[in-house]
Amino acid sequence: MKAKDLDKKFDAGEDISKYLDLSRARRVNETPKRVNVDFPAWMIHSLDKEASRLGVTRQSIIKVWISERLGRPS
């Protein structure tokens, strides 16, 4: 399929995923980097309580909150 035909399908809102090889897809500038942060016990308790309420992990809530604060999509 030519690129212009694929573009037309995409612009028309068609599902083009069957035309893509996603096995090697990656997000640019999204390579994970490990960091260690020390939090006081009360903060960990509060994080765990809120994460449990939302049904997510502690790591997930930390990443979402930091990304929101930095003004970036999570």
N, CA, C and O atoms as CSV, one atom per row, in Angstrom:
chain,resi,resn,atom,element,x,y,z
A,1,MET,N,N,0.850,-1.173,0.000
A,1,MET,CA,C,0.000,0.000,0.000
A,1,MET,C,C,0.895,1.235,0.000
A,1,MET,O,O,1.904,1.286,0.703
A,2,LYS,N,N,0.523,2.194,-0.772
A,2,LYS,CA,C,1.282,3.435,-0.844
A,2,LYS,C,C,0.950,4.311,0.361
A,2,LYS,O,O,-0.139,4.226,0.929
A,3,ALA,N,N,1.909,5.151,0.735
A,3,ALA,CA,C,1.736,6.020,1.899
A,3,ALA,C,C,0.521,6.923,1.757
A,3,ALA,O,O,-0.200,7.146,2.730
A,4,LYS,N,N,0.285,7.442,0.563
A,4,LYS,CA,C,-0.858,8.344,0.391
A,4,LYS,C,C,-2.178,7.612,0.604
A,4,LYS,O,O,-3.136,8.203,1.102
A,5,ASP,N,N,-2.241,6.323,0.230
A,5,ASP,CA,C,-3.452,5.535,0.460
A,5,ASP,C,C,-3.661,5.283,1.957
A,5,ASP,O,O,-4.783,5.340,2.462
A,6,LEU,N,N,-2.550,5.003,2.654
A,6,LEU,CA,C,-2.622,4.811,4.102
A,6,LEU,C,C,-3.063,6.110,4.778
A,6,LEU,O,O,-3.890,6.089,5.690
A,7,ASP,N,N,-2.518,7.225,4.335
A,7,ASP,CA,C,-2.907,8.533,4.879
A,7,ASP,C,C,-4.399,8.796,4.687
A,7,ASP,O,O,-5.062,9.311,5.587
A,8,LYS,N,N,-4.915,8.449,3.537
A,8,LYS,CA,C,-6.341,8.658,3.270
A,8,LYS,C,C,-7.202,7.844,4.227
A,8,LYS,O,O,-8.193,8.341,4.762
A,9,LYS,N,N,-6.812,6.574,4.438
A,9,LYS,CA,C,-7.557,5.712,5.355
A,9,LYS,C,C,-7.516,6.291,6.771
A,9,LYS,O,O,-8.530,6.338,7.467
A,10,PHE,N,N,-6.321,6.731,7.182
A,10,PHE,CA,C,-6.168,7.310,8.512
A,10,PHE,C,C,-7.016,8.574,8.658
A,10,PHE,O,O,-7.732,8.739,9.645
A,11,ASP,N,N,-6.930,9.451,7.682
A,11,ASP,CA,C,-7.692,10.706,7.717
A,11,ASP,C,C,-9.194,10.464,7.707
A,11,ASP,O,O,-9.961,11.273,8.227
A,12,ALA,N,N,-9.613,9.350,7.116
A,12,ALA,CA,C,-11.039,9.010,7.076
A,12,ALA,C,C,-11.494,8.341,8.374
A,12,ALA,O,O,-12.671,8.017,8.530
A,13,GLY,N,N,-10.558,8.135,9.304
A,13,GLY,CA,C,-10.915,7.539,10.587
A,13,GLY,C,C,-10.946,6.024,10.579
A,13,GLY,O,O,-11.438,5.409,11.525
A,14,GLU,N,N,-10.424,5.413,9.519
A,14,GLU,CA,C,-10.402,3.953,9.451
A,14,GLU,C,C,-9.326,3.396,10.367
A,14,GLU,O,O,-8.340,4.069,10.670
A,15,ASP,N,N,-9.525,2.161,10.804
A,15,ASP,CA,C,-8.531,1.471,11.621
A,15,ASP,C,C,-7.414,0.991,10.701
A,15,ASP,O,O,-7.629,0.122,9.856
A,16,ILE,N,N,-6.231,1.553,10.867
A,16,ILE,CA,C,-5.107,1.188,10.003
A,16,ILE,C,C,-4.117,0.260,10.706
A,16,ILE,O,O,-3.054,-0.032,10.158
A,17,SER,N,N,-4.447,-0.202,11.900
A,17,SER,CA,C,-3.516,-1.012,12.681
A,17,SER,C,C,-3.109,-2.298,11.962
A,17,SER,O,O,-1.998,-2.788,12.164
A,18,LYS,N,N,-3.983,-2.847,11.135
A,18,LYS,CA,C,-3.639,-4.081,10.431
A,18,LYS,C,C,-2.543,-3.859,9.389
A,18,LYS,O,O,-1.939,-4.819,8.910
A,19,TYR,N,N,-2.288,-2.613,9.039
A,19,TYR,CA,C,-1.252,-2.295,8.062
A,19,TYR,C,C,0.090,-1.962,8.715
A,19,TYR,O,O,1.081,-1.739,8.020
A,20,LEU,N,N,0.122,-1.928,10.031
A,20,LEU,CA,C,1.324,-1.518,10.745
A,20,LEU,C,C,2.005,-2.701,11.415
A,20,LEU,O,O,1.339,-3.612,11.906
A,21,ASP,N,N,3.339,-2.684,11.434
A,21,ASP,CA,C,4.121,-3.669,12.179
A,21,ASP,C,C,4.512,-3.017,13.494
A,21,ASP,O,O,5.457,-2.229,13.548
A,22,LEU,N,N,3.784,-3.344,14.553
A,22,LEU,CA,C,4.000,-2.709,15.842
A,22,LEU,C,C,5.003,-3.459,16.717
A,22,LEU,O,O,5.247,-3.066,17.858
A,23,SER,N,N,5.585,-4.539,16.188
A,23,SER,CA,C,6.493,-5.350,16.991
A,23,SER,C,C,7.746,-4.584,17.398
A,23,SER,O,O,8.358,-4.902,18.418
A,24,ARG,N,N,8.130,-3.591,16.625
A,24,ARG,CA,C,9.325,-2.812,16.955
A,24,ARG,C,C,8.997,-1.350,17.251
A,24,ARG,O,O,9.888,-0.500,17.264
A,25,ALA,N,N,7.744,-1.068,17.483
A,25,ALA,CA,C,7.327,0.308,17.774
A,25,ALA,C,C,7.846,0.724,19.137
A,25,ALA,O,O,7.945,-0.095,20.051
A,26,ARG,N,N,8.178,2.000,19.270
A,26,ARG,CA,C,8.615,2.527,20.556
A,26,ARG,C,C,8.192,3.981,20.657
A,26,ARG,O,O,7.938,4.641,19.649
A,27,ARG,N,N,8.120,4.462,21.862
A,27,ARG,CA,C,7.765,5.854,22.105
A,27,ARG,C,C,9.055,6.657,22.208
A,27,ARG,O,O,9.961,6.297,22.960
A,28,VAL,N,N,9.132,7.733,21.458
A,28,VAL,CA,C,10.319,8.574,21.466
A,28,VAL,C,C,10.453,9.261,22.818
A,28,VAL,O,O,9.476,9.767,23.369
A,29,ASN,N,N,11.657,9.274,23.340
A,29,ASN,CA,C,11.978,9.892,24.637
A,29,ASN,C,C,11.182,9.299,25.791
A,29,ASN,O,O,10.949,9.977,26.792
A,30,GLU,N,N,10.768,8.059,25.668
A,30,GLU,CA,C,10.002,7.414,26.727
A,30,GLU,C,C,10.738,6.212,27.322
A,30,GLU,O,O,10.121,5.366,27.968
A,31,THR,N,N,12.057,6.135,27.105
A,31,THR,CA,C,12.832,5.051,27.684
A,31,THR,C,C,12.847,5.237,29.202
A,31,THR,O,O,13.249,6.291,29.694
A,32,PRO,N,N,12.413,4.222,29.939
A,32,PRO,CA,C,12.362,4.380,31.396
A,32,PRO,C,C,13.761,4.564,31.990
A,32,PRO,O,O,14.720,3.918,31.566
A,33,LYS,N,N,13.856,5.435,32.956
A,33,LYS,CA,C,15.070,5.653,33.735
A,33,LYS,C,C,14.705,5.465,35.195
A,33,LYS,O,O,13.749,6.063,35.689
A,34,ARG,N,N,15.460,4.642,35.872
A,34,ARG,CA,C,15.168,4.354,37.273
A,34,ARG,C,C,15.747,5.450,38.162
A,34,ARG,O,O,16.892,5.872,37.997
A,35,VAL,N,N,14.922,5.896,39.109
A,35,VAL,CA,C,15.364,6.855,40.118
A,35,VAL,C,C,14.920,6.355,41.486
A,35,VAL,O,O,13.902,5.675,41.616
A,36,ASN,N,N,15.681,6.694,42.476
A,36,ASN,CA,C,15.321,6.341,43.853
A,36,ASN,C,C,14.993,7.619,44.603
A,36,ASN,O,O,15.753,8.587,44.566
A,37,VAL,N,N,13.868,7.613,45.274
A,37,VAL,CA,C,13.430,8.764,46.051
A,37,VAL,C,C,13.043,8.271,47.433
A,37,VAL,O,O,12.302,7.298,47.572
A,38,ASP,N,N,13.542,8.941,48.439
A,38,ASP,CA,C,13.188,8.598,49.815
A,38,ASP,C,C,12.027,9.476,50.265
A,38,ASP,O,O,12.090,10.702,50.180
A,39,PHE,N,N,10.962,8.825,50.750
A,39,PHE,CA,C,9.794,9.515,51.267
A,39,PHE,C,C,9.643,9.187,52.753
A,39,PHE,O,O,10.003,8.090,53.181
A,40,PRO,N,N,9.120,10.116,53.537
A,40,PRO,CA,C,8.825,9.791,54.934
A,40,PRO,C,C,7.689,8.762,55.005
A,40,PRO,O,O,6.865,8.660,54.095
A,41,ALA,N,N,7.667,8.017,56.088
A,41,ALA,CA,C,6.684,6.934,56.249
A,41,ALA,C,C,5.249,7.437,56.099
A,41,ALA,O,O,4.424,6.762,55.483
A,42,TRP,N,N,4.938,8.615,56.653
A,42,TRP,CA,C,3.567,9.131,56.568
A,42,TRP,C,C,3.162,9.365,55.117
A,42,TRP,O,O,2.002,9.174,54.752
A,43,MET,N,N,4.136,9.786,54.278
A,43,MET,CA,C,3.837,10.049,52.884
A,43,MET,C,C,3.575,8.740,52.129
A,43,MET,O,O,2.670,8.667,51.298
A,44,ILE,N,N,4.362,7.725,52.421
A,44,ILE,CA,C,4.144,6.402,51.806
A,44,ILE,C,C,2.764,5.880,52.189
A,44,ILE,O,O,2.042,5.342,51.350
A,45,HIS,N,N,2.406,6.042,53.449
A,45,HIS,CA,C,1.085,5.591,53.909
A,45,HIS,C,C,-0.022,6.318,53.140
A,45,HIS,O,O,-0.986,5.697,52.693
A,46,SER,N,N,0.124,7.631,52.992
A,46,SER,CA,C,-0.882,8.418,52.264
A,46,SER,C,C,-0.936,8.037,50.792
A,46,SER,O,O,-2.016,7.937,50.210
A,47,LEU,N,N,0.227,7.826,50.195
A,47,LEU,CA,C,0.278,7.395,48.789
A,47,LEU,C,C,-0.414,6.050,48.609
A,47,LEU,O,O,-1.213,5.873,47.690
A,48,ASP,N,N,-0.103,5.105,49.492
A,48,ASP,CA,C,-0.707,3.770,49.396
A,48,ASP,C,C,-2.216,3.826,49.595
A,48,ASP,O,O,-2.963,3.116,48.922
A,49,LYS,N,N,-2.656,4.658,50.508
A,49,LYS,CA,C,-4.096,4.789,50.769
A,49,LYS,C,C,-4.812,5.332,49.532
A,49,LYS,O,O,-5.854,4.812,49.132
A,50,GLU,N,N,-4.246,6.381,48.928
A,50,GLU,CA,C,-4.865,6.980,47.738
A,50,GLU,C,C,-4.779,6.024,46.542
A,50,GLU,O,O,-5.733,5.903,45.774
A,51,ALA,N,N,-3.652,5.356,46.388
A,51,ALA,CA,C,-3.496,4.398,45.285
A,51,ALA,C,C,-4.518,3.271,45.417
A,51,ALA,O,O,-5.112,2.845,44.427
A,52,SER,N,N,-4.717,2.795,46.636
A,52,SER,CA,C,-5.701,1.733,46.877
A,52,SER,C,C,-7.112,2.215,46.555
A,52,SER,O,O,-7.909,1.487,45.963
A,53,ARG,N,N,-7.407,3.439,46.950
A,53,ARG,CA,C,-8.732,4.000,46.680
A,53,ARG,C,C,-8.997,4.082,45.182
A,53,ARG,O,O,-10.114,3.845,44.723
A,54,LEU,N,N,-7.951,4.423,44.425
A,54,LEU,CA,C,-8.097,4.563,42.979
A,54,LEU,C,C,-7.903,3.238,42.232
A,54,LEU,O,O,-8.188,3.146,41.038
A,55,GLY,N,N,-7.423,2.227,42.936
A,55,GLY,CA,C,-7.207,0.923,42.307
A,55,GLY,C,C,-5.983,0.881,41.410
A,55,GLY,O,O,-5.972,0.180,40.398
A,56,VAL,N,N,-4.951,1.631,41.780
A,56,VAL,CA,C,-3.708,1.645,41.010
A,56,VAL,C,C,-2.535,1.380,41.950
A,56,VAL,O,O,-2.707,1.324,43.167
A,57,THR,N,N,-1.356,1.221,41.385
A,57,THR,CA,C,-0.169,0.985,42.202
A,57,THR,C,C,0.394,2.314,42.704
A,57,THR,O,O,0.076,3.383,42.184
A,58,ARG,N,N,1.229,2.215,43.717
A,58,ARG,CA,C,1.902,3.403,44.242
A,58,ARG,C,C,2.731,4.066,43.150
A,58,ARG,O,O,2.708,5.288,43.002
A,59,GLN,N,N,3.457,3.264,42.390
A,59,GLN,CA,C,4.291,3.805,41.322
A,59,GLN,C,C,3.446,4.544,40.283
A,59,GLN,O,O,3.836,5.610,39.808
A,60,SER,N,N,2.310,3.987,39.936
A,60,SER,CA,C,1.440,4.626,38.947
A,60,SER,C,C,0.956,5.990,39.419
A,60,SER,O,O,0.980,6.960,38.661
A,61,ILE,N,N,0.524,6.064,40.650
A,61,ILE,CA,C,0.002,7.344,41.139
A,61,ILE,C,C,1.110,8.384,41.222
A,61,ILE,O,O,0.876,9.558,40.936
A,62,ILE,N,N,2.309,7.972,41.608
A,62,ILE,CA,C,3.434,8.905,41.662
A,62,ILE,C,C,3.745,9.428,40.259
A,62,ILE,O,O,3.941,10.629,40.074
A,63,LYS,N,N,3.788,8.537,39.281
A,63,LYS,CA,C,4.095,8.963,37.912
A,63,LYS,C,C,3.022,9.890,37.355
A,63,LYS,O,O,3.346,10.882,36.701
A,64,VAL,N,N,1.767,9.589,37.599
A,64,VAL,CA,C,0.678,10.436,37.107
A,64,VAL,C,C,0.744,11.809,37.756
A,64,VAL,O,O,0.647,12.827,37.071
A,65,TRP,N,N,0.908,11.842,39.065
A,65,TRP,CA,C,0.933,13.129,39.762
A,65,TRP,C,C,2.124,13.975,39.324
A,65,TRP,O,O,1.984,15.184,39.136
A,66,ILE,N,N,3.286,13.362,39.160
A,66,ILE,CA,C,4.453,14.131,38.720
A,66,ILE,C,C,4.253,14.634,37.299
A,66,ILE,O,O,4.582,15.782,36.998
A,67,SER,N,N,3.720,13.795,36.426
A,67,SER,CA,C,3.497,14.234,35.044
A,67,SER,C,C,2.475,15.372,34.989
A,67,SER,O,O,2.624,16.295,34.189
A,68,GLU,N,N,1.446,15.315,35.827
A,68,GLU,CA,C,0.478,16.400,35.889
A,68,GLU,C,C,1.145,17.696,36.350
A,68,GLU,O,O,0.883,18.766,35.801
A,69,ARG,N,N,1.986,17.593,37.337
A,69,ARG,CA,C,2.672,18.769,37.870
A,69,ARG,C,C,3.619,19.372,36.846
A,69,ARG,O,O,3.779,20.591,36.786
A,70,LEU,N,N,4.249,18.523,36.041
A,70,LEU,CA,C,5.169,18.988,35.011
A,70,LEU,C,C,4.444,19.432,33.744
A,70,LEU,O,O,5.056,19.977,32.826
A,71,GLY,N,N,3.137,19.193,33.704
A,71,GLY,CA,C,2.352,19.612,32.539
A,71,GLY,C,C,2.532,18.731,31.330
A,71,GLY,O,O,2.401,19.186,30.194
A,72,ARG,N,N,2.834,17.468,31.573
A,72,ARG,CA,C,3.025,16.513,30.487
A,72,ARG,C,C,1.982,15.420,30.568
A,72,ARG,O,O,1.534,15.068,31.659
A,73,PRO,N,N,1.580,14.862,29.395
A,73,PRO,CA,C,0.651,13.723,29.428
A,73,PRO,C,C,1.342,12.501,30.044
A,73,PRO,O,O,2.542,12.304,29.852
A,74,SER,N,N,0.587,11.685,30.780
A,74,SER,CA,C,1.186,10.510,31.403
A,74,SER,C,C,1.253,9.297,30.549
A,74,SER,O,O,1.742,8.257,30.990
